[in-house]
Amino acid sequence: MFNSANELEVLEETTAEISQLSSLALAGDPPCSDNSSTGSPEKTGYPDSVYILAANIFQGIRLEKSPEKALIKYGNEPLPSSTESEDESFQRLSYELAFSALKYQDILETILIDSYIFPSTTIPHHLNSLIIVMLYDFQDRKFQARLLSNNEASIAEVLEVENLLNSFKTKLAAALARCRIKHDALSIYHILPETVRNQELRASTLPLYAWINTCKISPEEVYYTLKKNGYNKVKSVLHIDSKVFAVDQHCSDVLIFPSHLKSDLLNIDLFKDYKLIFQDKSRSLAVHSVKALLNMDDDILMVNTGSWYTVAHMSILTNNNTSKIFVCGVQSQAKDPDLKNLFTKMGCKNIEILHETFMNLDLKDHRLQKVKVILLLPRCSGLGVSNPVEFILNEHEDTDLLKDFSQGGPSEDKLHVLAQQQYEQLTHAMKFTRAQAIVYCTCSVYPEENEAIVKKALEFQDHGIKVQPYSGTHLRRYL
């Protein structure tokens, strides 16, 4: 234990050291919360409801440890959340905070033990997830006080944990400094595994993609509106910090923006009115690949679509055709009105929802006799996406993706299970003999989910079926 004089000395040294480190421009660091660039706004903390939702997300994805290795016990009860948690901006903030806490779970638990918060605290176990996410944010603010809004009502659990962390502020800062010294790290970011750091660095360099809803607006009108809002059209957005955009070289209806502009873009009416839609480029490549294979009256079967924006994009690309788009796997009929309302707002008219799962579809189903192209978007490891939080929110993916990202990739067992599911779906798609083509698209970087699956499926099918050069490898270059 430290006496109070020593604790103050350690805190002063730690604060000075952190201040020095934050002024270093580390070229290898992505612009993440641990390594904010000089001149960026001071972090002020989050609303109480964000902490609560982040704690519940963390509780569901945290790394389970064996009893003999578990430093901290977590309860199983979720914390009651407010209606604000349904707001997309609150969800995004909460997922990002939970993901950050997950990446640093081992470090944060060690700091809590080393600072003697555990086992001395009497706070119940079900609040420990809240302690973890709030501690991550506390150290990210350099242990500075949170700025509270006058309009927001306080949540008792958040206030209790905040008071606890503030009372241990000196010991927490000292424990963090000792952790960095032990690992010879400039910041806790540098303690992360190299695979995780490389993922974050890659993500920080990738741009944003948004496709134009040509049922509601022409590309020229979009360019004009963006120019009115201060955006200039350029040939490439790489390494440009100003307000610019470019037209994608592979998909003419897709625009590219520097990633730091997202919050500004979301305030433009184009995005509020479904005229421009943010989505991972892999999905746009997939629907454009299908479009290139169609005749005017060919139908399409879409499997495991994830985001309904992918369905809408496919519909908009075939707006001038007589094609129908069949979407299978929507098992809850209660979703039908919401989906139809969304598609109506986006100007989509040729979509038909099937409630059967793909594997249960009858090969001779009379509705599918004109289907010429099957778009298969199987559940995959997702390690090829640039931003897992956006992917989860936009594509309705499993939050376990965050756990895989925090560890640098999925386990071998999980990868094997995914590959087997992909193989079964691809071979089932090949049984639809009236279909003339299958577009298979993943967001994975693993050959086991891409080339290997296609090769294995082809080995068990009619030798007349061939894979085309526009392969998963080609697609992955542009994710």
VOGU-3710 file (C-alpha; in Angstrom, 3 decimals, decimal comma):
1> mfnsanelev> 0,000/0,000/0,000  1,139/3,602/-0,656  0,926/6,410/1,861  -0,823/9,590/0,715  2,393/11,545/0,022  3,771/8,828/-2,212  0,448/8,455/-3,969  0,390/12,160/-4,814  3,934/11,974/-6,135  3,107/8,997/-8,331
11> leettaeisq> -0,011/10,736/-9,635  1,930/13,905/-10,534  4,608/11,866/-12,315  1,966/9,782/-14,091  0,017/12,864/-15,235  3,166/14,551/-16,528  4,255/11,389/-18,283  0,862/10,905/-19,917  0,900/14,555/-21,028  4,301/14,051/-22,652
21> lsslalagdp> 3,194/10,855/-24,364  0,019/12,413/-25,735  2,082/15,124/-27,425  4,109/12,573/-29,394  2,936/12,100/-32,971  3,227/8,337/-33,299  3,091/7,617/-37,009  2,150/3,996/-36,498  -0,897/4,708/-34,345  -4,417/4,792/-35,746
31> pcsdnsstgs> -6,575/7,725/-34,650  -8,243/5,728/-31,898  -9,286/6,860/-28,452  -5,969/5,989/-26,844  -3,932/8,065/-29,227  -5,805/11,236/-29,913  -3,995/13,675/-32,138  -2,877/17,036/-30,831  -5,598/19,621/-31,183  -8,479/17,157/-30,974
41> pektgypdsv> -11,277/18,113/-28,580  -10,974/17,121/-24,935  -12,895/13,972/-24,042  -15,757/14,789/-21,718  -17,292/11,375/-21,066  -20,627/9,904/-22,109  -24,256/10,217/-20,994  -25,267/7,765/-18,259  -27,436/5,727/-20,649  -24,439/5,049/-22,938
51> yilaanifqg> -22,494/3,564/-20,009  -25,443/1,334/-19,117  -25,927/0,010/-22,652  -22,154/-0,432/-23,101  -22,010/-2,426/-19,856  -24,797/-4,734/-21,048  -23,055/-5,246/-24,412  -19,736/-5,932/-22,668  -21,458/-8,401/-20,336  -22,583/-10,414/-23,352
61> irlekspeka> -19,233/-10,482/-25,174  -16,631/-10,394/-22,396  -13,932/-13,041/-22,357  -14,891/-15,910/-20,080  -12,075/-17,224/-17,905  -11,701/-20,390/-15,884  -12,532/-19,961/-12,162  -8,878/-20,261/-11,112  -7,842/-17,505/-13,562  -10,821/-15,177/-13,101
71> likygneplp> -9,635/-12,011/-11,327  -13,097/-10,458/-11,160  -16,525/-12,063/-10,929  -19,305/-10,758/-13,160  -22,984/-11,117/-12,472  -25,527/-12,330/-15,012  -28,186/-9,650/-14,562  -28,425/-6,977/-17,293  -28,796/-3,396/-16,138  -32,129/-1,700/-16,911
81> sstesedesf> -31,700/0,550/-19,970  -33,656/3,607/-21,068  -35,549/4,204/-24,319  -32,565/6,292/-25,470  -30,694/3,017/-26,018  -32,824/2,503/-29,146  -31,336/5,630/-30,717  -28,750/4,741/-33,408  -26,201/7,314/-32,244  -26,438/6,035/-28,661
91> qrlsyelafs> -26,071/2,458/-29,888  -22,977/3,354/-31,903  -21,318/5,083/-28,934  -22,226/2,188/-26,636  -20,889/-0,500/-28,972  -17,661/1,428/-29,508  -17,164/1,839/-25,756  -17,939/-1,842/-25,081  -15,553/-2,917/-27,858  -12,760/-0,750/-26,444
101> alkyqdilet> -13,320/-2,179/-22,962  -13,283/-5,711/-24,396  -9,941/-5,183/-26,158  -8,404/-4,013/-22,881  -10,290/-6,352/-20,554  -7,169/-8,070/-19,159  -5,383/-4,747/-18,608  -8,397/-3,081/-16,981  -8,929/-6,045/-14,639  -5,241/-5,958/-13,663
111> ilidsyifps> -5,473/-2,215/-12,915  -8,552/-2,773/-10,736  -6,726/-5,468/-8,744  -3,445/-3,540/-8,528  -5,227/-0,407/-7,311  -6,985/-2,453/-4,578  -10,500/-1,611/-5,800  -10,884/-5,373/-5,842  -11,465/-7,129/-3,564  -12,089/-4,153/-1,228
121> ttiphhlnsl> -15,221/-2,797/-2,955  -18,666/-3,833/-1,758  -20,361/-3,030/-5,068  -22,447/-6,039/-6,248  -21,060/-8,306/-8,981  -23,681/-7,336/-11,554  -22,148/-3,820/-11,683  -18,634/-5,048/-12,522  -19,230/-4,783/-16,265  -20,208/-1,167/-15,679
131> iivmlydfqd> -16,999/-0,634/-13,692  -14,919/-1,994/-16,596  -16,464/0,222/-19,309  -16,403/3,318/-17,091  -12,787/2,663/-16,095  -11,792/2,442/-19,755  -13,406/5,829/-20,403  -11,938/7,292/-17,171  -8,356/6,460/-18,152  -9,063/7,569/-21,748
141> rkfqarllsn> -9,947/10,999/-20,287  -6,608/10,980/-18,407  -8,619/10,554/-15,186  -10,258/13,957/-15,618  -13,778/14,632/-14,347  -16,733/13,964/-16,640  -18,706/16,979/-17,860  -22,376/16,384/-17,107  -25,287/17,768/-19,097  -27,880/19,747/-17,164
151> neasiaevle> -30,650/18,121/-19,193  -29,808/14,511/-18,406  -31,178/12,637/-15,418  -28,545/10,709/-13,463  -28,685/6,919/-13,195  -27,977/5,674/-9,686  -25,705/2,768/-10,752  -23,564/5,055/-12,915  -23,244/7,589/-10,108  -22,224/4,841/-7,664
161> venllnsfkt> -19,495/3,511/-9,948  -18,291/7,002/-10,854  -17,887/7,908/-7,190  -15,957/4,671/-6,608  -13,530/5,326/-9,477  -13,032/8,953/-8,443  -12,204/7,895/-4,885  -9,464/5,586/-6,265  -8,246/8,052/-8,887  -4,659/8,275/-7,553
171> klaaalarcr> -4,218/4,524/-7,202  -5,763/3,840/-10,610  -3,362/6,286/-12,305  -0,405/4,721/-10,500  -1,544/1,196/-11,432  -1,857/2,238/-15,087  1,663/3,710/-15,035  3,089/0,512/-13,531  1,293/-1,546/-16,189  2,834/0,523/-18,972
181> ikhdalsiyh> 6,288/0,313/-17,408  5,977/-3,462/-17,039  5,180/-3,810/-20,738  7,615/-1,042/-21,792  4,692/0,606/-23,614  4,122/4,276/-24,447  0,377/3,755/-23,920  -1,948/0,862/-23,190  -2,664/0,757/-26,934  0,858/-0,616/-27,427
191> ilpetvrnqe> 0,106/-3,505/-25,072  -2,513/-4,872/-27,485  -1,523/-7,894/-29,619  0,104/-6,928/-32,912  -2,742/-8,481/-34,934  -5,287/-6,233/-33,185  -3,113/-3,135/-33,653  -2,676/-3,929/-37,336  -6,462/-4,253/-37,732  -6,985/-0,851/-36,131
201> lrastlplya> -4,267/0,753/-38,241  -5,838/-0,684/-41,396  -9,301/0,474/-40,358  -8,065/4,021/-39,737  -6,786/4,315/-43,326  -9,905/3,034/-45,104  -12,488/5,498/-46,448  -16,275/5,591/-46,128  -18,509/4,278/-48,903  -22,057/5,397/-49,661
211> wintckispe> -24,303/4,435/-52,568  -26,733/6,720/-54,373  -30,414/5,814/-54,324  -31,105/6,605/-57,971  -34,829/5,989/-57,449  -34,929/9,214/-55,436  -32,131/11,370/-56,824  -29,696/11,520/-59,742  -25,904/11,411/-59,243  -25,643/14,962/-60,619
221> evyytlkkng> -28,108/16,237/-57,984  -26,074/14,494/-55,273  -22,855/16,133/-56,491  -24,581/19,529/-56,528  -25,955/19,110/-52,989  -22,585/17,992/-51,653  -20,904/20,987/-53,300  -23,442/23,306/-51,633  -22,396/21,759/-48,304  -18,731/22,500/-48,937
231> ynkvksvlhi> -17,612/19,202/-50,509  -15,378/19,129/-53,577  -15,292/16,278/-56,085  -11,794/14,798/-56,527  -10,275/11,734/-58,184  -9,053/10,128/-54,944  -9,781/10,708/-51,252  -6,713/8,913/-49,918  -4,760/10,937/-47,348  -6,935/14,043/-47,841
241> dskvfavdqh> -8,157/15,815/-44,716  -10,505/18,337/-46,355  -14,190/17,950/-47,295  -13,962/15,952/-50,509  -15,549/12,962/-52,230  -14,793/10,743/-55,230  -16,747/8,353/-57,451  -15,766/4,714/-56,988  -13,940/3,184/-59,948  -15,826/-0,138/-59,762
251> csdvlifpsh> -19,377/0,957/-58,900  -20,509/4,176/-60,593  -23,283/4,806/-58,037  -20,911/4,572/-55,041  -19,188/7,613/-53,549  -16,066/7,600/-51,378  -15,407/9,968/-48,464  -12,529/10,339/-45,989  -13,504/8,414/-42,854  -13,245/11,378/-40,477
261> lksdllnidl> -16,192/13,126/-42,188  -18,931/10,712/-41,128  -20,448/12,807/-38,325  -20,578/15,843/-40,616  -22,141/13,849/-43,458  -24,875/12,415/-41,233  -26,218/15,946/-40,755  -26,796/16,386/-44,488  -30,364/15,730/-45,666  -29,113/13,345/-48,370
271> fkdyklifqd> -28,449/10,735/-45,686  -31,577/11,486/-43,671  -33,864/11,018/-46,691  -32,438/7,672/-47,931  -30,836/9,382/-50,930  -27,317/8,383/-49,880  -26,746/5,220/-47,829  -23,563/4,297/-45,996  -22,611/0,656/-46,546  -19,494/-1,506/-46,802
281> ksrslavhsv> -18,262/-1,606/-50,396  -18,272/-5,413/-50,483  -22,089/-5,317/-50,506  -22,168/-2,855/-53,422  -19,715/-5,011/-55,368  -21,951/-8,024/-54,758  -25,154/-6,438/-56,090  -23,347/-4,922/-59,077  -21,932/-8,367/-59,853  -25,475/-9,768/-59,902
291> kallnmdddi> -26,722/-6,900/-62,091  -24,023/-7,646/-64,677  -25,335/-11,223/-65,045  -29,031/-10,370/-65,523  -31,342/-10,141/-68,483  -34,320/-7,771/-68,308  -36,803/-10,328/-66,929  -34,521/-12,532/-64,808  -35,395/-12,968/-61,131  -32,939/-12,960/-58,214
301> lmvntgswyt> -32,817/-14,990/-54,999  -30,991/-13,311/-52,104  -29,707/-15,405/-49,181  -28,508/-14,152/-45,759  -28,763/-10,516/-46,766  -27,863/-9,039/-43,377  -28,696/-5,392/-43,992  -31,948/-4,564/-45,755  -29,979/-1,845/-47,522  -28,362/-4,606/-49,611
311> vahmsiltnn> -31,822/-5,751/-50,721  -32,824/-2,156/-51,448  -29,665/-1,554/-53,487  -30,344/-4,670/-55,556  -33,919/-3,489/-56,116  -32,829/-0,013/-57,198  -30,258/-1,397/-59,664  -33,018/-3,475/-61,297  -35,665/-0,751/-61,165  -35,908/-0,571/-64,959
321> ntskifvcgv> -36,167/-4,359/-65,342  -39,142/-6,636/-64,817  -37,039/-8,673/-62,367  -38,339/-9,816/-59,003  -36,088/-10,063/-55,962  -36,903/-12,913/-53,571  -35,464/-12,562/-50,071  -35,540/-15,728/-47,986  -35,126/-16,318/-44,284  -37,385/-13,575/-42,849
331> qsqakdpdlk> -39,011/-15,980/-40,422  -40,884/-13,427/-38,344  -43,925/-12,177/-40,228  -44,191/-9,378/-37,659  -41,286/-7,690/-39,479  -43,167/-7,518/-42,778  -44,893/-4,129/-42,209  -41,641/-2,465/-41,076  -39,712/-3,865/-44,021  -42,382/-2,867/-46,519
341> nlftkmgckn> -42,457/0,623/-45,004  -38,660/0,937/-45,325  -38,687/-0,298/-48,920  -41,511/2,100/-49,791  -39,568/5,054/-48,335  -36,560/4,042/-50,432  -38,605/3,663/-53,628  -38,255/-0,137/-53,944  -41,107/-1,987/-55,693  -39,922/-5,426/-56,856
351> ieilhetfmn> -39,128/-7,201/-53,567  -40,919/-10,319/-52,333  -40,216/-11,671/-48,841  -40,071/-15,452/-48,297  -40,474/-16,767/-44,764  -38,731/-20,100/-45,385  -35,041/-20,491/-44,608  -32,834/-21,021/-47,645  -32,023/-24,623/-46,718  -35,750/-25,401/-46,473
361> ldlkdhrlqk> -36,680/-23,934/-49,838  -38,160/-26,440/-52,276  -36,049/-26,636/-55,423  -39,274/-26,818/-57,466  -40,981/-23,872/-55,730  -43,148/-22,310/-58,456  -42,217/-18,792/-57,285  -38,546/-19,362/-58,077  -38,749/-20,793/-61,589  -37,475/-17,564/-63,205
371> vkvilllprc> -34,579/-17,120/-60,762  -31,419/-16,918/-62,846  -28,947/-15,554/-60,271  -28,559/-16,437/-56,591  -26,762/-13,916/-54,375  -25,326/-15,806/-51,413  -23,990/-13,671/-48,539  -23,233/-16,339/-45,929  -22,520/-15,675/-42,287  -18,738/-15,437/-42,020
381> sglgvsnpve> -15,902/-14,439/-39,689  -16,150/-10,836/-40,904  -12,470/-10,099/-40,328  -12,276/-8,288/-43,664  -14,506/-5,382/-42,597  -12,918/-2,086/-41,637  -15,212/-1,205/-38,724  -16,827/-4,085/-36,791  -19,186/-1,788/-34,854  -20,636/-0,297/-38,050
391> filnehedtd> -20,857/-3,776/-39,556  -22,850/-5,082/-36,589  -25,240/-2,139/-36,615  -25,701/-1,986/-40,399  -25,645/-5,683/-41,255  -27,396/-6,979/-38,095  -24,430/-9,223/-37,337  -23,750/-11,137/-34,123  -21,958/-9,126/-31,405  -19,542/-12,068/-31,055
401> llkdfsqggp> -17,752/-10,451/-34,001  -16,355/-7,922/-31,500  -14,903/-10,738/-29,418  -13,184/-12,205/-32,485  -11,789/-8,793/-33,460  -10,467/-8,214/-29,935  -8,526/-11,486/-30,179  -7,237/-10,925/-33,709  -9,517/-13,560/-35,248  -11,965/-16,403/-34,562
411> sedklhvlaq> -11,007/-19,720/-33,001  -10,206/-22,631/-35,314  -13,363/-24,406/-34,154  -15,571/-21,425/-35,012  -13,886/-20,999/-38,394  -14,528/-24,677/-39,138  -18,224/-24,376/-38,195  -18,646/-21,277/-40,390  -16,889/-22,940/-43,324  -19,150/-25,993/-43,040
421> qqyeqltham> -22,283/-23,801/-43,040  -20,980/-21,898/-46,068  -20,262/-25,129/-47,920  -23,762/-26,474/-47,214  -25,407/-23,261/-48,429  -23,268/-23,048/-51,561  -23,901/-26,674/-52,554  -27,629/-26,181/-51,887  -27,594/-23,141/-54,176  -26,024/-25,277/-56,904
431> kftraqaivy> -29,043/-27,595/-56,797  -31,257/-24,840/-58,265  -30,639/-26,021/-61,811  -32,595/-23,193/-63,433  -30,191/-20,655/-61,902  -27,423/-19,746/-64,312  -25,046/-18,089/-61,848  -24,268/-17,818/-58,135  -22,571/-14,745/-56,683  -20,835/-15,805/-53,461
441> ctcsvypeen> -19,571/-12,929/-51,321  -18,068/-12,930/-47,828  -16,422/-10,281/-45,660  -13,691/-12,698/-44,628  -9,943/-12,624/-45,267  -9,601/-16,393/-44,798  -9,192/-18,674/-47,852  -11,077/-21,347/-45,860  -14,239/-19,243/-46,244  -13,599/-18,166/-49,827
451> eaivkkalef> -11,532/-19,967/-52,475  -11,372/-23,227/-50,529  -15,171/-23,364/-50,123  -15,805/-22,646/-53,808  -13,233/-25,234/-54,880  -14,652/-27,873/-52,534  -18,224/-27,234/-53,696  -17,246/-27,457/-57,364  -15,544/-30,819/-56,804  -18,877/-32,382/-55,832
461> qdhgikvqpy> -20,956/-30,835/-58,594  -21,524/-31,298/-62,313  -18,266/-30,711/-64,172  -20,114/-28,267/-66,413  -20,275/-25,737/-63,576  -17,248/-23,437/-63,529  -15,988/-20,644/-61,294  -15,544/-17,295/-63,037  -12,416/-15,123/-62,655  -14,352/-12,485/-60,643
471> sgthlrryl> -13,644/-14,390/-57,430  -13,731/-13,795/-53,689  -10,049/-12,880/-53,828  -10,813/-10,075/-56,264  -13,638/-8,794/-54,083  -11,595/-8,836/-50,894  -9,045/-6,429/-52,319  -11,641/-3,687/-52,137  -13,262/-4,341/-48,747
//
